[in-house]
Amino acid sequence: IAVACRSCQWLHSCLTYQLITSYDRNHNLFNLYEYILVEKRGENQDVGYIQLNRPKALNALCDGLMLELGKALDAFEADGTVGAIVLTGSDRAFAAGADIKEMQNRTFQECYAGNFLAHWNRVSTTRKPVIAAVNGFALGGGCELAMMCDIIFAGEKAQFGQPEILLGTIPGAGGTQRLTRAVGKSLAMEMVLTGDRITAQEAKQSAYELTLAEGNRLEKRLFHSTFATEDRKEGMTAFVEKRKANFKDQ
């Protein structure tokens, strides 16, 4: 993971913001999506551009959004004229996390049997370089989504965090595996165990590279297991109801 603490405007200035209407007519790509904006940019129209577009929910990652993201990545990967893909959100939030309202009533049986979140890994399997342009919040699933990308360009106001502990659960989309390799074990443990956030500058200062081990499957199952606990249910319910959680270690 490369974390660059600089304004995302630098990256945006390298791209020509032009919607390729002919591509829209020929491929019917840009009218298919509810939760993301998709177009081709760059002087030679060779940059795939995907913007998360749930502003009222701070780009919370619902299942529909992640499915659309996968489809857009498939389209750009199949397009021989596209050499790289940019994934971004808004100035306020790259993605503030997973959609808690969508998952709060899931059971352990549903999560485990359905391999919940398995398809969220699509960004990391894309063969073309994927660049995350991050401003604002990149929390929980949003932080995990950014870390799936090959390069991260972070604005000065970017904040990264894994606050799942505050909801009575753990990261479930690669956070326990990729975060240690992005910022080191000590800071990753602090972030995961406290829910504290770090700035882009702090992430850059802590960044180093290690070979990514196969830990995602174990993490996923541990994440699923939290859905068998009363504290996970209480944490997500309290979040949705905008109150403080009353955890009982159950």
Phi and psi restraints in degrees (value plus and minus 20) as a CYANA .aco file:
   2 ALA   PHI    -126.7   -86.7
   2 ALA   PSI      99.6   139.6
   3 VAL   PHI    -130.1   -90.1
   3 VAL   PSI      96.4   136.4
   4 ALA   PHI    -130.2   -90.2
   4 ALA   PSI      98.8   138.8
   5 CYS   PHI    -109.0   -69.0
   5 CYS   PSI      71.6   111.6
   6 ARG   PHI    -177.1  -137.1
   6 ARG   PSI     146.5   186.5
   7 SER   PHI     -86.0   -46.0
   7 SER   PSI     116.9   156.9
   8 CYS   PHI     -87.2   -47.2
   8 CYS   PSI     -33.1     6.9
   9 GLN   PHI     -82.0   -42.0
   9 GLN   PSI     -48.5    -8.5
  10 TRP   PHI     -81.1   -41.1
  10 TRP   PSI     -64.8   -24.8
  11 LEU   PHI     -87.8   -47.8
  11 LEU   PSI     -63.3   -23.3
  12 HIS   PHI     -84.0   -44.0
  12 HIS   PSI     -53.2   -13.2
  13 SER   PHI     -89.4   -49.4
  13 SER   PSI     -37.2     2.8
  14 CYS   PHI    -103.5   -63.5
  14 CYS   PSI     -27.1    12.9
  15 LEU   PHI    -134.9   -94.9
  15 LEU   PSI     122.6   162.6
  16 THR   PHI    -111.8   -71.8
  16 THR   PSI     100.3   140.3
  17 TYR   PHI    -103.0   -63.0
  17 TYR   PSI      62.6   102.6
  18 GLN   PHI    -150.3  -110.3
  18 GLN   PSI     105.6   145.6
  19 LEU   PHI     -98.0   -58.0
  19 LEU   PSI     109.7   149.7
  20 ILE   PHI    -111.2   -71.2
  20 ILE   PSI      69.2   109.2
  21 THR   PHI     -86.1   -46.1
  21 THR   PSI     -51.0   -11.0
  22 SER   PHI     -84.7   -44.7
  22 SER   PSI     -57.7   -17.7
  23 TYR   PHI     -83.4   -43.4
  23 TYR   PSI     -57.5   -17.5
  24 ASP   PHI     -83.0   -43.0
  24 ASP   PSI     -65.7   -25.7
  25 ARG   PHI     -87.0   -47.0
  25 ARG   PSI     -62.2   -22.2
  26 ASN   PHI     -97.3   -57.3
  26 ASN   PSI     -54.6   -14.6
  27 HIS   PHI    -132.1   -92.1
  27 HIS   PSI     -29.3    10.7
  28 ASN   PHI      32.3    72.3
  28 ASN   PSI      20.8    60.8
  29 LEU   PHI    -105.9   -65.9
  29 LEU   PSI     -63.4   -23.4
  30 PHE   PHI    -103.4   -63.4
  30 PHE   PSI     -26.1    13.9
  31 ASN   PHI    -123.3   -83.3
  31 ASN   PSI      -8.4    31.6
  32 LEU   PHI    -114.1   -74.1
  32 LEU   PSI     -29.8    10.2
  33 TYR   PHI    -133.5   -93.5
  33 TYR   PSI     122.6   162.6
  34 GLU   PHI    -121.8   -81.8
  34 GLU   PSI     -52.8   -12.8
  35 TYR   PHI    -130.3   -90.3
  35 TYR   PSI     -25.1    14.9
  36 ILE   PHI    -157.1  -117.1
  36 ILE   PSI     137.1   177.1
  37 LEU   PHI    -129.1   -89.1
  37 LEU   PSI     112.5   152.5
  38 VAL   PHI    -150.8  -110.8
  38 VAL   PSI     112.2   152.2
  39 GLU   PHI    -179.5  -139.5
  39 GLU   PSI     156.1   196.1
  40 LYS   PHI    -132.6   -92.6
  40 LYS   PSI     115.3   155.3
  41 ARG   PHI    -152.4  -112.4
  41 ARG   PSI     159.2   199.2
  42 GLY   PHI      81.4   121.4
  42 GLY   PSI     137.7   177.7
  43 GLU   PHI     -77.4   -37.4
  43 GLU   PSI     -55.5   -15.5
  44 ASN   PHI    -127.8   -87.8
  44 ASN   PSI      -2.4    37.6
  45 GLN   PHI      33.8    73.8
  45 GLN   PSI      21.2    61.2
  46 ASP   PHI    -134.0   -94.0
  46 ASP   PSI      -6.3    33.7
  47 VAL   PHI    -137.0   -97.0
  47 VAL   PSI      99.5   139.5
  48 GLY   PHI     -97.0   -57.0
  48 GLY   PSI     114.9   154.9
  49 TYR   PHI    -146.4  -106.4
  49 TYR   PSI     100.8   140.8
  50 ILE   PHI    -144.4  -104.4
  50 ILE   PSI     103.4   143.4
  51 GLN   PHI    -138.0   -98.0
  51 GLN   PSI     103.0   143.0
  52 LEU   PHI     -84.8   -44.8
  52 LEU   PSI     115.5   155.5
  53 ASN   PHI    -157.5  -117.5
  53 ASN   PSI      44.5    84.5
  54 ARG   PHI    -146.4  -106.4
  54 ARG   PSI      47.7    87.7
  55 PRO   PHI     -79.9   -39.9
  55 PRO   PSI     -57.2   -17.2
  56 LYS   PHI     -88.1   -48.1
  56 LYS   PSI     -44.5    -4.5
  57 ALA   PHI    -125.6   -85.6
  57 ALA   PSI      -4.1    35.9
  58 LEU   PHI      33.0    73.0
  58 LEU   PSI      18.8    58.8
  59 ASN   PHI      39.8    79.8
  59 ASN   PSI      14.5    54.5
  60 ALA   PHI     -76.9   -36.9
  60 ALA   PSI     118.7   158.7
  61 LEU   PHI    -106.5   -66.5
  61 LEU   PSI      73.0   113.0
  62 CYS   PHI    -105.8   -65.8
  62 CYS   PSI     147.3   187.3
  63 ASP   PHI     -82.2   -42.2
  63 ASP   PSI     -58.6   -18.6
  64 GLY   PHI     -82.5   -42.5
  64 GLY   PSI     -61.0   -21.0
  65 LEU   PHI     -82.4   -42.4
  65 LEU   PSI     -64.6   -24.6
  66 MET   PHI     -87.7   -47.7
  66 MET   PSI     -54.5   -14.5
  67 LEU   PHI     -86.6   -46.6
  67 LEU   PSI     -61.8   -21.8
  68 GLU   PHI     -84.5   -44.5
  68 GLU   PSI     -59.8   -19.8
  69 LEU   PHI     -79.9   -39.9
  69 LEU   PSI     -62.5   -22.5
  70 GLY   PHI     -81.7   -41.7
  70 GLY   PSI     -61.0   -21.0
  71 LYS   PHI     -85.3   -45.3
  71 LYS   PSI     -61.9   -21.9
  72 ALA   PHI     -84.7   -44.7
  72 ALA   PSI     -61.1   -21.1
  73 LEU   PHI     -84.5   -44.5
  73 LEU   PSI     -60.0   -20.0
  74 ASP   PHI     -79.4   -39.4
  74 ASP   PSI     -63.8   -23.8
  75 ALA   PHI     -84.3   -44.3
  75 ALA   PSI     -64.8   -24.8
  76 PHE   PHI     -89.4   -49.4
  76 PHE   PSI     -53.8   -13.8
  77 GLU   PHI     -88.1   -48.1
  77 GLU   PSI     -52.3   -12.3
  78 ALA   PHI    -102.4   -62.4
  78 ALA   PSI     -31.6     8.4
  79 ASP   PHI    -107.9   -67.9
  79 ASP   PSI      90.2   130.2
  80 GLY   PHI     -86.3   -46.3
  80 GLY   PSI     -35.5     4.5
  81 THR   PHI    -106.0   -66.0
  81 THR   PSI     -31.2     8.8
  82 VAL   PHI    -114.3   -74.3
  82 VAL   PSI     105.0   145.0
  83 GLY   PHI    -122.2   -82.2
  83 GLY   PSI     -43.2    -3.2
  84 ALA   PHI    -175.0  -135.0
  84 ALA   PSI     142.9   182.9
  85 ILE   PHI    -149.1  -109.1
  85 ILE   PSI     113.0   153.0
  86 VAL   PHI    -126.1   -86.1
  86 VAL   PSI     111.1   151.1
  87 LEU   PHI    -138.1   -98.1
  87 LEU   PSI     105.7   145.7
  88 THR   PHI    -165.1  -125.1
  88 THR   PSI     154.8   194.8
  89 GLY   PHI    -145.5  -105.5
  89 GLY   PSI    -147.1  -107.1
  90 SER   PHI    -136.9   -96.9
  90 SER   PSI     157.4   197.4
  91 ASP   PHI     -84.6   -44.6
  91 ASP   PSI     -50.6   -10.6
  92 ARG   PHI    -103.7   -63.7
  92 ARG   PSI     -54.3   -14.3
  93 ALA   PHI    -174.6  -134.6
  93 ALA   PSI     106.6   146.6
  94 PHE   PHI     -85.7   -45.7
  94 PHE   PSI     -79.4   -39.4
  95 ALA   PHI    -184.3  -144.3
  95 ALA   PSI     102.9   142.9
  96 ALA   PHI    -101.3   -61.3
  96 ALA   PSI     -17.3    22.7
  97 GLY   PHI     116.1   156.1
  97 GLY   PSI    -193.8  -153.8
  98 ALA   PHI     -94.1   -54.1
  98 ALA   PSI     142.7   182.7
  99 ASP   PHI    -100.5   -60.5
  99 ASP   PSI      78.9   118.9
 100 ILE   PHI     -85.4   -45.4
 100 ILE   PSI     -55.6   -15.6
 101 LYS   PHI     -79.5   -39.5
 101 LYS   PSI     -52.2   -12.2
 102 GLU   PHI     -95.3   -55.3
 102 GLU   PSI     -48.7    -8.7
 103 MET   PHI    -128.6   -88.6
 103 MET   PSI     -26.6    13.4
 104 GLN   PHI     -80.9   -40.9
 104 GLN   PSI     -50.5   -10.5
 105 ASN   PHI    -120.8   -80.8
 105 ASN   PSI     -11.2    28.8
 106 ARG   PHI     -89.2   -49.2
 106 ARG   PSI     128.8   168.8
 107 THR   PHI    -123.7   -83.7
 107 THR   PSI     144.9   184.9
 108 PHE   PHI     -78.6   -38.6
 108 PHE   PSI     -62.9   -22.9
 109 GLN   PHI     -80.2   -40.2
 109 GLN   PSI     -61.6   -21.6
 110 GLU   PHI     -85.0   -45.0
 110 GLU   PSI     -64.3   -24.3
 111 CYS   PHI     -85.0   -45.0
 111 CYS   PSI     -66.1   -26.1
 112 TYR   PHI     -91.7   -51.7
 112 TYR   PSI     -68.4   -28.4
 113 ALA   PHI     -86.7   -46.7
 113 ALA   PSI     -55.8   -15.8
 114 GLY   PHI    -110.9   -70.9
 114 GLY   PSI     -17.9    22.1
 115 ASN   PHI      29.5    69.5
 115 ASN   PSI      36.5    76.5
 116 PHE   PHI     -72.8   -32.8
 116 PHE   PSI     113.8   153.8
 117 LEU   PHI      56.9    96.9
 117 LEU   PSI     -15.4    24.6
 118 ALA   PHI     -77.9   -37.9
 118 ALA   PSI     -57.8   -17.8
 119 HIS   PHI    -100.0   -60.0
 119 HIS   PSI     -24.2    15.8
 120 TRP   PHI     -90.1   -50.1
 120 TRP   PSI     -32.3     7.7
 121 ASN   PHI    -103.0   -63.0
 121 ASN   PSI     -14.9    25.1
 122 ARG   PHI     -78.6   -38.6
 122 ARG   PSI     -56.8   -16.8
 123 VAL   PHI     -79.5   -39.5
 123 VAL   PSI     -60.7   -20.7
 124 SER   PHI     -92.7   -52.7
 124 SER   PSI     -35.3     4.7
 125 THR   PHI    -120.2   -80.2
 125 THR   PSI     -20.1    19.9
 126 THR   PHI     -87.3   -47.3
 126 THR   PSI     111.2   151.2
 127 ARG   PHI     -96.6   -56.6
 127 ARG   PSI     -45.8    -5.8
 128 LYS   PHI    -107.6   -67.6
 128 LYS   PSI     130.5   170.5
 129 PRO   PHI     -79.7   -39.7
 129 PRO   PSI     113.5   153.5
 130 VAL   PHI    -136.5   -96.5
 130 VAL   PSI     105.1   145.1
 131 ILE   PHI    -130.8   -90.8
 131 ILE   PSI     104.3   144.3
 132 ALA   PHI    -111.2   -71.2
 132 ALA   PSI     104.0   144.0
 133 ALA   PHI    -125.5   -85.5
 133 ALA   PSI      84.8   124.8
 134 VAL   PHI    -129.4   -89.4
 134 VAL   PSI     103.8   143.8
 135 ASN   PHI    -145.7  -105.7
 135 ASN   PSI     130.1   170.1
 136 GLY   PHI      48.2    88.2
 136 GLY   PSI    -165.5  -125.5
 137 PHE   PHI     -96.3   -56.3
 137 PHE   PSI     112.0   152.0
 138 ALA   PHI    -151.0  -111.0
 138 ALA   PSI      64.5   104.5
 139 LEU   PHI    -139.1   -99.1
 139 LEU   PSI     127.3   167.3
 140 GLY   PHI      36.9    76.9
 140 GLY   PSI    -142.4  -102.4
 141 GLY   PHI     -80.4   -40.4
 141 GLY   PSI     -48.1    -8.1
 142 GLY   PHI     -87.4   -47.4
 142 GLY   PSI     -60.6   -20.6
 143 CYS   PHI     -85.4   -45.4
 143 CYS   PSI     -61.8   -21.8
 144 GLU   PHI     -83.9   -43.9
 144 GLU   PSI     -59.7   -19.7
 145 LEU   PHI     -83.3   -43.3
 145 LEU   PSI     -63.1   -23.1
 146 ALA   PHI     -82.0   -42.0
 146 ALA   PSI     -60.9   -20.9
 147 MET   PHI     -91.1   -51.1
 147 MET   PSI     -38.8     1.2
 148 MET   PHI     -90.9   -50.9
 148 MET   PSI     -42.3    -2.3
 149 CYS   PHI     -94.4   -54.4
 149 CYS   PSI     140.5   180.5
 150 ASP   PHI     -96.9   -56.9
 150 ASP   PSI     -53.7   -13.7
 151 ILE   PHI    -157.4  -117.4
 151 ILE   PSI     122.0   162.0
 152 ILE   PHI    -138.4   -98.4
 152 ILE   PSI     102.3   142.3
 153 PHE   PHI    -124.3   -84.3
 153 PHE   PSI      97.8   137.8
 154 ALA   PHI    -134.1   -94.1
 154 ALA   PSI     113.6   153.6
 155 GLY   PHI     -94.4   -54.4
 155 GLY   PSI     146.6   186.6
 156 GLU   PHI     -83.1   -43.1
 156 GLU   PSI     -45.3    -5.3
 157 LYS   PHI    -116.7   -76.7
 157 LYS   PSI     -13.3    26.7
 158 ALA   PHI     -87.2   -47.2
 158 ALA   PSI     120.6   160.6
 159 GLN   PHI    -151.5  -111.5
 159 GLN   PSI     110.7   150.7
 160 PHE   PHI    -133.4   -93.4
 160 PHE   PSI     122.0   162.0
 161 GLY   PHI    -188.7  -148.7
 161 GLY   PSI     137.9   177.9
 162 GLN   PHI    -144.1  -104.1
 162 GLN   PSI      61.1   101.1
 163 PRO   PHI    -108.1   -68.1
 163 PRO   PSI      -0.8    39.2
 164 GLU   PHI     -78.3   -38.3
 164 GLU   PSI     -49.2    -9.2
 165 ILE   PHI     -79.0   -39.0
 165 ILE   PSI     -49.5    -9.5
 166 LEU   PHI     -93.7   -53.7
 166 LEU   PSI     -32.4     7.6
 167 LEU   PHI    -127.3   -87.3
 167 LEU   PSI     -14.2    25.8
 168 GLY   PHI      59.9    99.9
 168 GLY   PSI       3.4    43.4
 169 THR   PHI    -159.5  -119.5
 169 THR   PSI    -188.7  -148.7
 170 ILE   PHI    -149.3  -109.3
 170 ILE   PSI     147.2   187.2
 171 PRO   PHI     -77.6   -37.6
 171 PRO   PSI     122.6   162.6
 172 GLY   PHI    -148.0  -108.0
 172 GLY   PSI     -15.5    24.5
 173 ALA   PHI    -147.8  -107.8
 173 ALA   PSI      18.5    58.5
 174 GLY   PHI      84.0   124.0
 174 GLY   PSI     -21.8    18.2
 175 GLY   PHI     -81.3   -41.3
 175 GLY   PSI     -61.7   -21.7
 176 THR   PHI     -90.2   -50.2
 176 THR   PSI     -40.9    -0.9
 177 GLN   PHI    -115.0   -75.0
 177 GLN   PSI     -67.1   -27.1
 178 ARG   PHI     -99.0   -59.0
 178 ARG   PSI     -52.0   -12.0
 179 LEU   PHI     -85.6   -45.6
 179 LEU   PSI     -59.6   -19.6
 180 THR   PHI     -81.9   -41.9
 180 THR   PSI     -51.3   -11.3
 181 ARG   PHI    -105.2   -65.2
 181 ARG   PSI     -37.5     2.5
 182 ALA   PHI    -108.8   -68.8
 182 ALA   PSI     -59.1   -19.1
 183 VAL   PHI    -146.8  -106.8
 183 VAL   PSI     -18.6    21.4
 184 GLY   PHI      73.4   113.4
 184 GLY   PSI     136.1   176.1
 185 LYS   PHI     -82.6   -42.6
 185 LYS   PSI     -64.9   -24.9
 186 SER   PHI     -81.9   -41.9
 186 SER   PSI     -71.4   -31.4
 187 LEU   PHI     -87.9   -47.9
 187 LEU   PSI     -57.2   -17.2
 188 ALA   PHI     -82.1   -42.1
 188 ALA   PSI     -63.2   -23.2
 189 MET   PHI     -81.1   -41.1
 189 MET   PSI     -62.5   -22.5
 190 GLU   PHI     -81.2   -41.2
 190 GLU   PSI     -65.1   -25.1
 191 MET   PHI     -85.7   -45.7
 191 MET   PSI     -63.6   -23.6
 192 VAL   PHI     -92.0   -52.0
 192 VAL   PSI     -56.8   -16.8
 193 LEU   PHI    -104.4   -64.4
 193 LEU   PSI     -39.9     0.1
 194 THR   PHI    -132.4   -92.4
 194 THR   PSI     -42.7    -2.7
 195 GLY   PHI      60.8   100.8
 195 GLY   PSI     -12.8    27.2
 196 ASP   PHI     -87.8   -47.8
 196 ASP   PSI     133.2   173.2
 197 ARG   PHI    -122.9   -82.9
 197 ARG   PSI     138.0   178.0
 198 ILE   PHI    -148.2  -108.2
 198 ILE   PSI     137.2   177.2
 199 THR   PHI    -105.6   -65.6
 199 THR   PSI     150.3   190.3
 200 ALA   PHI     -81.7   -41.7
 200 ALA   PSI     -58.8   -18.8
 201 GLN   PHI     -84.0   -44.0
 201 GLN   PSI     -62.2   -22.2
 202 GLU   PHI     -85.0   -45.0
 202 GLU   PSI     -58.0   -18.0
 203 ALA   PHI     -85.3   -45.3
 203 ALA   PSI     -61.2   -21.2
 204 LYS   PHI     -84.8   -44.8
 204 LYS   PSI     -61.0   -21.0
 205 GLN   PHI     -87.8   -47.8
 205 GLN   PSI     -45.9    -5.9
 206 SER   PHI    -116.2   -76.2
 206 SER   PSI     -27.9    12.1
 207 ALA   PHI     -90.0   -50.0
 207 ALA   PSI     120.0   160.0
 208 TYR   PHI    -176.8  -136.8
 208 TYR   PSI     148.6   188.6
 209 GLU   PHI    -131.6   -91.6
 209 GLU   PSI     117.5   157.5
 210 LEU   PHI    -157.4  -117.4
 210 LEU   PSI     139.5   179.5
 211 THR   PHI     -89.6   -49.6
 211 THR   PSI     111.7   151.7
 212 LEU   PHI     -97.3   -57.3
 212 LEU   PSI      96.6   136.6
 213 ALA   PHI    -103.9   -63.9
 213 ALA   PSI     145.2   185.2
 214 GLU   PHI     -99.8   -59.8
 214 GLU   PSI      68.0   108.0
 215 GLY   PHI    -141.1  -101.1
 215 GLY   PSI     -27.0    13.0
 216 ASN   PHI     -84.4   -44.4
 216 ASN   PSI     -56.3   -16.3
 217 ARG   PHI     -87.3   -47.3
 217 ARG   PSI     -63.8   -23.8
 218 LEU   PHI     -81.5   -41.5
 218 LEU   PSI     -64.8   -24.8
 219 GLU   PHI     -77.6   -37.6
 219 GLU   PSI     -64.1   -24.1
 220 LYS   PHI     -79.4   -39.4
 220 LYS   PSI     -63.5   -23.5
 221 ARG   PHI     -88.4   -48.4
 221 ARG   PSI     -57.7   -17.7
 222 LEU   PHI     -85.2   -45.2
 222 LEU   PSI     -59.5   -19.5
 223 PHE   PHI     -80.9   -40.9
 223 PHE   PSI     -66.3   -26.3
 224 HIS   PHI     -77.7   -37.7
 224 HIS   PSI     -59.7   -19.7
 225 SER   PHI     -84.8   -44.8
 225 SER   PSI     -45.1    -5.1
 226 THR   PHI     -86.2   -46.2
 226 THR   PSI     -39.4     0.6
 227 PHE   PHI     -96.6   -56.6
 227 PHE   PSI     -22.7    17.3
 228 ALA   PHI    -113.7   -73.7
 228 ALA   PSI     -20.8    19.2
 229 THR   PHI    -122.5   -82.5
 229 THR   PSI     129.4   169.4
 230 GLU   PHI     -90.0   -50.0
 230 GLU   PSI     -52.9   -12.9
 231 ASP   PHI     -85.4   -45.4
 231 ASP   PSI     -57.2   -17.2
 232 ARG   PHI     -83.5   -43.5
 232 ARG   PSI     -65.0   -25.0
 233 LYS   PHI     -82.9   -42.9
 233 LYS   PSI     -63.1   -23.1
 234 GLU   PHI     -84.8   -44.8
 234 GLU   PSI     -62.1   -22.1
 235 GLY   PHI     -82.0   -42.0
 235 GLY   PSI     -65.2   -25.2
 236 MET   PHI     -92.5   -52.5
 236 MET   PSI     -56.6   -16.6
 237 THR   PHI     -85.3   -45.3
 237 THR   PSI     -62.2   -22.2
 238 ALA   PHI     -83.0   -43.0
 238 ALA   PSI     -57.9   -17.9
 239 PHE   PHI     -82.3   -42.3
 239 PHE   PSI     -67.3   -27.3
 240 VAL   PHI     -85.5   -45.5
 240 VAL   PSI     -56.7   -16.7
 241 GLU   PHI    -106.2   -66.2
 241 GLU   PSI     -18.4    21.6
 242 LYS   PHI      38.3    78.3
 242 LYS   PSI      30.4    70.4
 243 ARG   PHI    -158.5  -118.5
 243 ARG   PSI     149.3   189.3
 244 LYS   PHI     -96.8   -56.8
 244 LYS   PSI     115.7   155.7
 245 ALA   PHI     -93.0   -53.0
 245 ALA   PSI     124.2   164.2
 246 ASN   PHI    -130.5   -90.5
 246 ASN   PSI      64.0   104.0
 247 PHE   PHI     -97.4   -57.4
 247 PHE   PSI     123.8   163.8
 248 LYS   PHI    -147.2  -107.2
 248 LYS   PSI      -6.4    33.6
 249 ASP   PHI      35.7    75.7
 249 ASP   PSI      24.3    64.3
